Amino acid sequence: MGFLDLLVVASMPVLQVLLISGLGALMATQYFDNLLSPNFRKSLNKVVFLVFTPSLVFSSFAKSVTLEDMISWWFMPVNVGLTFLIGGIIGWILVKLLKPNLKVEGLIIAACSSGNMGNLPLVIVPAICNESGGPFGEKEICHNNALSYASFSMALGGIFIWTYTYRTIRSRAMKFKALEAADLIIKVPNNGLDSNAETALLKGHNNENVAVEVPPPLSDYVGDFENQNVVDHDHTSVKGKESFWHKMTEFLSELLEELMSPPAIATFVGFIFGAVTWLRNLIIGDNAPFRVIQDSLQLLGNGTIPCITLLLGSNLTQGFKSTSVKPLTLFCIIIARLFLLPVIGLFIVKAAANFGFLPVDPLFQYVLVMQYAMPPAMNISTMAQLFDVGNEECSVILLWTYGAAAIALTAWSTFLLWVLA
C-alpha cells in the first residue's frame, strides 16, 4: 500500500470529524438561529449519555465478539488498561509541570490517558483491509477480524472511559464546583500598572489574570496555577482521622456508582450476550426471535457519533472566545498523546509478542499499537458538558489534537505497516 493511499485512509475519518464539528460550530451561531444553544446542548448530552452510547456499545459488542474471541484476545484488556495508566501518569506529570487552572487539570489527564478506542478504529482498521493488495491477508477475512478487534476495543474503551476517565473529570469538577458553591474563589485584581478593581472585576472581559484565595481546609490547592494564583494563609489544615477501611469502603462505593453508569452497564450486558450462545441467538441473526431489539439498538447507536461530533463543534464557538488553555499546554498534550505514548506502546506490544502473549495475526498487533496512537476520546466533551466544567477548554483541546491526528495517524500507520506487515 502506497503512502498516498494510506494518507487517504488515515485522514478521511479525522476530516469527517472536522467537517461535522464545523457544522456544529455554525449551528451554535446566529446564522443558524442558535440552534445548538447551551441549554439544548446540555439536554442532548444527557440523551447521548443515557441512550445513544449504551445502545452503540451493546449492539456492537453483542454482535461482533464471542467468548472464544475474548479468551484468545486476553492481552487486549491489559493493553487498553496500560494505555489509560501510562497516559494518566504522563498527564499527571504535565499537570505538575504546567500547573494549569483547576478546572483544566482533569481535562489534561483525561486527554492524555483516554484514547478514541471505538469510532476511529471502526473506520480506519477495516478501511486498510478493504484496500486491494492489503498487507494483512485476504480481504474478507481481514475485514471481519478488523471489525471484531475494533468492536472489542470500543467495548473495553467504554469500560475505562466511563469509570477511570469519568471519575477523573468528575473529581476535579466537583472540587472546582465546591470552591464556587462555597464562595471560596475570590477574584481580586492583580497589582499591575494598568489594572484596577474596575477593569478586573466589573468589566469582566478577561478572566485570566485573577487570584484565588483559599482558606485553610483547601490548602491542597496551593500553587501557581495557569493564569491563577492560589494563596494559602494558614498552613494548619485539619486532617481527617478516618480509618483505612472507611476510606476503602467509600472508594468502593464511588467505584460501584460509576460502574452503574448506563454505558458501563451496557458494556457488561453486551459482554454477557456475546459470550452466552443462546442469549446471542435470541437477538443476533436473521432467524433470531428478538432481532428487532438488536436492530433498534443499532439504529439508536448510529446517532452517537454524529451527536457527539456536533456537540464538540458547537462548543468551539465559546472555546475560541475565551479559554485558559495555553499553546504550551496544547503542544504538550499533542506530543504526549500522539508521539510519546505510541512509542511506549510499540515497545510494550513488541515485548508481548516476543514472549508469545499475542496471536500470530499481525493485524492484532497493529490494532494494539494504534490504541496508543489515537487522539483523545470525544466522550470527554460529553463528560465536560455533563458537569458543566471546562467546556470551552475541552473543545479547544480536542480540536487541536484531532487536527494533529490527521498527520500523526498517517505517519504511525505507515510505520506500523512497514514494521508488522
N, C-alpha and C positions, 0 to 999 in steps of 0.2 A: 504494500500500500504506500503510495507516494505521500510526500509531505503536504501537498496541496489538498489531496483527498482527506487526509487526516485533519487538516486545518478546518475544512468544511464540516466534518463530522463533529469535532470538538466544539466548534464555535456556534453552530446552529442553536443548540438548546440555550446557551447563555444569551445569544442575540434575541431569542424568543422572550426570555425573561426581561431583557432590557426594553424591548418593544412594548410588551404588555405593561411593564412598570411605567413607561412613558404615557400610555393611555390612562392608567390610573392617576398619574400626576395631573393630566389635563382634566380628568373628571372631578378632581378636587378643586378646580379653579372656577372663576366666574364664567368662563367660556362655556362650561357645561352646567351652569346654574348651581355650582357647588353640590353636585350630585353625591359625591362621596364626602359628606360633611363629617366632622368629628363624631357626632352622636351616631350617625349611621355606620361609621367605621367600627365603633365600639360594639354595636349590635351585631354587625356582620362577623366580627372576630369571634363573638360568642357562638354564632352558628357554625363557624369553621371548627371551633374547639369542641363543641358538643355533638355535631352531626357529621360534617364532611370528613374531617380527619379520621375519626373512628371507622367510618364506612370504607374509606380508602385502604386503611391498614388491614382491616378484617378481610375484605374481599380479595386483596392481593395475596395475603398470607395463606388463607384457606385454599386458594386455587392453585398456587404455584409451588408450594413447599410441602413435602411429605415427611413422615417420620424417618424414613431411610435417608433422605437428603440431610435432615438436620443432624443425624448421627455422624454421617461422613464429613459434614462441614463443621465439626465441633470447634475448629480453631477460629471460625469467623466471629462468634460471640466474644472470644478472647481478644481478637484483633480490634473489633469495634470498641470494646472496653478500653483497650490501650490507647486508641485514638482520643477518647474523651479524657483519660487520665493524663497522658502526656501533654495533650493540648491544654488541659486545665492547669497543669503545672507551669507551662510556658506563659499562659495568660496571667496566672498569679504573679509570676516574676515580672511581667510587664507592668502590672498594677503597682507593684512595689517600686519599680524603677521610674515609671512615668508619673505616679501619684495623681491619678485623674480625679475628676469630680465623683462624688459618692454614687450618684445615680448612673454613672458610666462604668463603674467597676464591674458590675455583673455582666454588662454587655461585652466588655473586653474579654473576660474569662469565657463567656459563652461563645463568642465569635471564634476564639482560638481553639476551643475544645469540641464544639458541636458542628460537624460537617453535614453537608446535604447528602444523606445516605440513601435517599429514595428517588427524588424527582430526576436529578441529573443522571445517576446510574441507569435508571429505567430507560433513558433516551440514548445515552452515549454508548453503553456496552452493547446492546442489541444492534445499534447502528453500525458498529465496527464489524459485527458478524455478517451484516447484510451486504457489505462491500464484496464485489467479485474478487476472487483470489485472496480472501482474508487470511490472516496468519493463524487463526485458531481452528482450522479444520473445516469440515463440511458445513455448509451454510445453515441448514435447518437444525442440525444438532447443536451447533454453536449458538444459534438464536434461542433455542429452548433453554439451554443451560444459562445463557446470559439473563434471560427473564427470571429464571429461578434464583440465580445468585443475587440479582438486583432486588427481587421481592423479599428475599431473606434479609438482605442488607437494610432495606427500608423498615422491615418489622423490628429488627434489632435496634436500628437507629431510633425508631419511635419509642422503644423502651427507655433508652438512655436519655433522649431529649426530654421526654415528659416526666422523668424522675430527676436525673442529675442536673440537666440544664434548667429545668423548671424550678428546682429547689435553689439553684444558684441565683437566678434572676429574682425569684420571689424573696429570698432572704435579704438581698441588697435593696430591693424595692420597699420591703417592709421597714427596714432601718431608715431609709430616706423619708418614707411617709410618716414614721413615728416622730422624726425630728420636726416635720412640718406640722403635724397634728398637735404636738405639744408646744408649738411656737418656740422651738429651741433653735431654729435657724433665723438669726437676726442679721439682716442685711444692713451694713453700715458702710459709708463711703470710704474709699481709700484716701489716704492723705497725699494726694498728688497736687501738683502746682495748678492744674487746670480743672480740678474736680472740687465739688462741694456737695452738701447734702441734697440740694435740689436736683443736680444732674444725675446723681446715683440712685436716689430713692423716688423722686417724683416723676421724672420724665420716663423712666423705665425703658429706655431704648437699648441699654446694654446691661445684660445680667451677668457678665463675666467677671468684672472687677469688683467683687464683693468679699467681705469677710464673714465667716460663720463662727459665731461664738457658742461654744458648747459647755454646758455645766458639768460638774464632776462626774455624775453617773455615766456620761457618754464619752469618757476620756479615751475610749478606744479609737476615736476618730481623729486623734491628734496628728497633724501633719500638714504639709504644704500641698494641698490638692490643686489640681489643674484649674486655674482661674478662681480658686477659693482658698482662703487662709483659715485654718481651723486653730483656735486658741483654747487651751485648757488652763483655767485659772487656779485650779486646785487639783493636785495630783493624788489626793487622798480619796480613792474610789472604794466603794463598798463591794467586797467580793462575796458572791453567793456561797453558802455553805451546803449546797445540795450534794447529796450522796452520789456516788458513781452510778448506782442502779437507778436512781431517779432520773439522772441525765440520760442514761441509756434508754429507759422507758419512754422518755419524752422524745428522743430521737427516733425510736422505732415507731412511735405513734405518728410523727410527722411523715416518716417514710411511707407508712401504710396509707396515710391520707393522700400522698402523691401518687402511690400505686393505684389508687382508686379513681384516678382521673379517667375520663372517657377514652382517650387514645390508648392509655395503658391497658385498660380493661379490654378494649377491642383487640389489642395485640395478644393477650393471654387467651381470649376466647378463640381468636383465629388460629393460634397455635394448637389448641385442642381439636378444632375441626380439621386442621390439616394433618394432624397426627393420627387421629382415630378414623379408620377407614369407613365404618358405617355412618358416622356423622358426616364425613366428607361427601359420601354418596347421596346424602339427603339433599344437598344444595348444589353440588358441582356435577355437571354433565347434562347432556341433552335429555336423558331419561330421569333425572333427579326429580322427585315429587315436589320438592320445595325450591326448585331452581329460581322461581320468581323472587325469592328473598335475596339470593346472590345477585341477580340482575338488578334489583332495586338498589342494593348497597353499592354496586359498581356505578350505577347512574349517579348516586349521591356523591360517591368518592371522586367522580370525574370533575366535580365542582371545586375540589380542594385547591388544586394548583392555580387555576385562574383567579380564584378569590384571594388567595394569599398574595399572589403577584400583583393584582390590582391594588390591594391594601398597602403593599410595600411601596408601590409607586405613588399612591395618594399621600403618604406621609412625607414624601420628598419635598412637597410644596412648603411644609413647615421646616424641614431639615435644612433647606438652603437659606431660609430666612434667619434662623438663629440656632446655632449649635456650638457646644463647648468641646467638640472633638477636634483636636489639633491635627495638622498634617502629619506630624511626627507619630502620633498615635495611630493614624490610619496606615502609615508606612510600616510600622512595627507589626500591626495585625496582619497585613498582607504578607510580609516576609515570614512571619511565624506560621500562618495558616497554609500558605501556598508554596513555601520553599523549605523551611526548616522541618516542619512536621513530615512532609513526604520523604525527605532524606532519611529521617529516623525510621519511618515506616518501611522504606525499602530494605534497610539493614535488618529489621525485625522479620520481615517476610522471607528474605533470603536465608536467614538463620533458621527459621522454622522449616523451610523447605529442605535445607541441608540435614536437619535432624529427622526428617521423614514425617513431620506433623501434618503435611498438606497433601491433598490429592495430586496426582500426576498432571492433571489438566492445567496448562499454563494460563488459561482464561481465569481460573480461580485465583491464581496468584496476582494476575493483572487487577482483578476487582479488589483484592485485599489492599494492594498498594494505592489504588485510586481512592480508596476510602480515606486515606490520609491527605489526599491532594484536593478534595472537594472544598468549595467555598462554604462559608457558614450556612447553617440550615435556615431557611426562610421562616420557619416556625418561631425563631427568636423574635421576629417582628410581631407575630401574634401574641406572644407572651408579654412583650413590652406594652402592647396595646391593652391587654387584659389588666395589667397592673397600673397602666397609665403613668409609666415612668420611663423616660428616655426614648420616647417615640421618635423624635426627630434625629437624635444621635444614632439610633439603631438603623434608621433608613439610610443615613449617610454612610455608615459603616458597610451595610450590605451593598449599597450602590457601587462603592469603590472596590470592594472585594470581588463582586461579580464582574465588574469591568476588567479587573486584573486577571480573573479566572479565564477569560476568553483566550488569553495568551498562555497562562500557566498550564491549563488543562491540555492544550495542544502540545506544548513542549513535553509535558510528562507522558502523554500518550505516545508520542513519537519515541521517546527514550525507552519506555517500558516495552513497546513492541520490538524494539531492537534488542533489548536485554532478555525478554522472556519468550518471545515467539520463536 
